[in-house]
Amino acid sequence: MQNTKLMLTSLPLVGLLALAGCTIPGVYKIDIQQGNVVTQDMIDQLRPGMTRRQVRFVMGSPLITDTFHPDRWDYLYSIKPGGGQRLQERVSLVFDSNDLLVGLAGDFLPGTTREEEIMGRSGDTVIKRAPTEEGEEPAKPGSLLDEIQREVDEAESMPVPTVEPL
C-alpha cells in the first residue's frame, strides 16, 4: 500500500521535472540585439582625416573605448534571432595623435554593400527601364510618364560631397 502511495506521488513529480527541460513548440522567442547598429551607409560616410567629433556624429558613441588603446574605438553589434544562431559584427576605428581618423578594420568594407560582396559585383549602378507587364501598353511619346521615364534614364549618379576636416 505504501509502495503504491509513494509511486503515485513520485510519478507526477518526475513528470514535471521531465517537462521542465522541454521547450514547447510554437512559443514566441524574442530577438535579442546588443551593441551599436552599424550600417554600410554609415561606413561609406567615413573618410580618412575626419575628427573624432565628426566620426561620433556619423557612427554614434562607441561601445568600447579601451583605456589601453585610447586611439581605437570599437563598435560591436550582435543579434540572436529567436531560436536562431547568434550573429556578430565588429568595426574598429583607429585615430592618430591629432585625433584624426586613419584606419578602419572589421566586418564592413568601405564602398561595398554586403549584397555586392556576396555576389561579386562592383559598386557600379546600372539603371534600366522596367519591362512592361503583359497587357500594359508602354507610355505614349510626349506623355507625362514618358517624360518622367526619360529623366530617370538620363540621370547621372554623383558622389556625395564630403566635409573637409576642420
C-alpha positions as CSV (number, residue, x, y, z in Angstrom):
1,M,0.0,0.0,0.0
2,Q,2.8,2.4,0.9
3,N,4.6,1.4,-2.3
4,T,1.6,2.4,-4.3
5,K,1.2,5.7,-2.4
6,L,4.9,6.5,-3.0
7,M,4.6,5.7,-6.7
8,L,1.5,7.8,-7.1
9,T,3.2,10.9,-5.5
10,S,6.5,10.5,-7.2
11,L,5.1,9.9,-10.7
12,P,3.7,13.4,-11.2
13,L,6.9,14.9,-9.7
14,V,9.1,13.0,-12.1
15,G,6.8,14.1,-15.0
16,L,7.0,17.7,-14.0
17,L,10.8,17.6,-13.8
18,A,11.0,16.0,-17.2
19,L,8.7,18.6,-18.8
20,A,10.7,21.5,-17.2
21,G,13.6,20.9,-19.6
22,C,11.4,20.7,-22.7
23,T,10.6,23.6,-24.9
24,I,7.0,24.0,-26.0
25,P,6.7,24.3,-29.8
26,G,5.0,27.5,-31.0
27,V,6.3,29.6,-28.1
28,Y,7.4,33.1,-29.4
29,K,11.1,33.8,-28.7
30,I,12.2,37.4,-28.9
31,D,15.2,38.7,-30.9
32,I,18.0,39.9,-28.7
33,Q,20.0,42.8,-30.0
34,Q,23.0,44.3,-28.3
35,G,25.5,47.0,-29.1
36,N,25.7,49.6,-31.8
37,V,23.8,49.1,-35.1
38,V,26.3,49.8,-37.9
39,T,25.1,50.0,-41.5
40,Q,27.0,50.1,-44.7
41,D,25.8,53.7,-45.3
42,M,27.5,54.7,-42.1
43,I,30.8,53.1,-43.1
44,D,30.6,54.8,-46.6
45,Q,30.4,58.2,-44.9
46,L,33.7,57.7,-43.1
47,R,36.7,59.4,-44.6
48,P,40.4,59.5,-43.5
49,G,41.1,62.7,-41.7
50,M,37.7,63.0,-40.0
51,T,37.9,64.2,-36.4
52,R,36.6,62.2,-33.5
53,R,33.6,64.5,-33.3
54,Q,32.7,64.0,-36.9
55,V,33.0,60.2,-36.6
56,R,30.8,60.3,-33.4
57,F,28.2,62.2,-35.4
58,V,28.2,59.6,-38.2
59,M,28.6,56.4,-36.1
60,G,27.3,57.3,-32.7
61,S,29.2,56.7,-29.4
62,P,31.5,53.7,-29.5
63,L,30.5,50.7,-27.4
64,I,34.1,50.2,-26.2
65,T,36.7,52.8,-25.6
66,D,39.8,50.9,-24.4
67,T,41.9,52.6,-21.7
68,F,45.0,50.7,-23.0
69,H,44.3,51.8,-26.6
70,P,42.8,55.3,-26.4
71,D,43.2,55.9,-30.1
72,R,40.9,53.0,-31.0
73,W,37.1,52.9,-30.9
74,D,35.3,49.6,-31.2
75,Y,31.7,49.2,-32.4
76,L,30.1,45.8,-31.7
77,Y,26.7,44.6,-32.7
78,S,25.2,41.2,-32.0
79,I,21.8,39.8,-32.7
80,K,20.3,36.5,-31.7
81,P,17.1,35.8,-33.6
82,G,14.6,33.9,-31.5
83,G,15.7,30.3,-31.6
84,G,18.4,31.1,-34.2
85,Q,22.2,31.4,-34.3
86,R,23.8,34.5,-32.8
87,L,25.4,36.8,-35.4
88,Q,28.0,39.4,-34.5
89,E,29.6,42.3,-36.4
90,R,32.6,44.3,-35.4
91,V,34.1,47.6,-36.6
92,S,37.3,49.2,-35.1
93,L,38.3,52.8,-35.9
94,V,41.8,54.0,-35.3
95,F,42.8,57.6,-34.8
96,D,46.2,59.3,-34.8
97,S,47.7,61.5,-32.2
98,N,45.9,64.6,-33.7
99,D,42.5,62.8,-33.2
100,L,42.1,62.3,-36.9
101,L,40.7,59.0,-38.4
102,V,43.5,57.0,-40.0
103,G,42.2,53.4,-40.2
104,L,39.2,51.1,-40.2
105,A,39.0,47.4,-39.6
106,G,36.2,44.9,-39.2
107,D,33.3,43.2,-40.9
108,F,32.5,46.1,-43.3
109,L,34.4,47.2,-46.4
110,P,34.1,50.9,-47.4
111,G,32.1,51.3,-50.6
112,T,30.9,47.7,-50.9
113,T,27.5,46.6,-49.9
114,R,27.0,43.1,-48.4
115,E,25.0,42.1,-51.4
116,E,27.7,43.2,-53.9
117,E,30.4,41.4,-51.8
118,I,28.4,38.2,-51.8
119,M,27.5,38.4,-55.5
120,G,31.0,39.5,-56.5
121,R,29.7,42.6,-58.3
122,S,31.3,46.0,-58.4
123,G,29.6,49.1,-57.0
124,D,28.6,50.5,-60.4
125,T,24.8,51.0,-60.6
126,V,23.1,50.5,-63.9
127,I,19.6,51.9,-64.4
128,K,17.4,50.0,-66.8
129,R,13.9,50.7,-67.9
130,A,11.5,48.3,-66.2
131,P,9.9,45.8,-68.6
132,T,6.2,46.4,-69.2
133,E,3.8,43.8,-67.8
134,E,1.6,41.8,-70.1
135,G,-1.4,43.7,-71.3
136,E,0.2,47.0,-70.3
137,E,1.0,49.5,-73.0
138,P,4.2,51.5,-73.0
139,A,4.0,55.2,-72.2
140,K,2.9,57.3,-75.2
141,P,5.6,59.6,-76.6
142,G,5.2,63.1,-75.1
143,S,3.1,61.9,-72.1
144,L,4.0,62.7,-68.5
145,L,5.0,59.1,-67.9
146,D,7.3,59.2,-70.9
147,E,9.0,62.4,-69.7
148,I,9.5,61.1,-66.2
149,Q,11.0,57.8,-67.5
150,R,13.3,59.8,-69.8
151,E,14.5,61.9,-66.9
152,V,15.2,58.8,-64.8
153,D,17.1,57.2,-67.6
154,E,19.2,60.3,-68.3
155,A,20.0,60.9,-64.6
156,E,23.7,60.5,-63.7
157,S,24.9,59.4,-60.3
158,M,27.1,61.9,-58.4
159,P,29.3,61.3,-55.4
160,V,28.1,62.7,-52.2
161,P,30.2,65.7,-51.1
162,T,32.3,65.1,-48.1
163,V,33.1,67.6,-45.3
164,E,36.7,68.7,-45.2
165,P,38.3,68.3,-41.8
166,L,38.5,71.5,-39.7
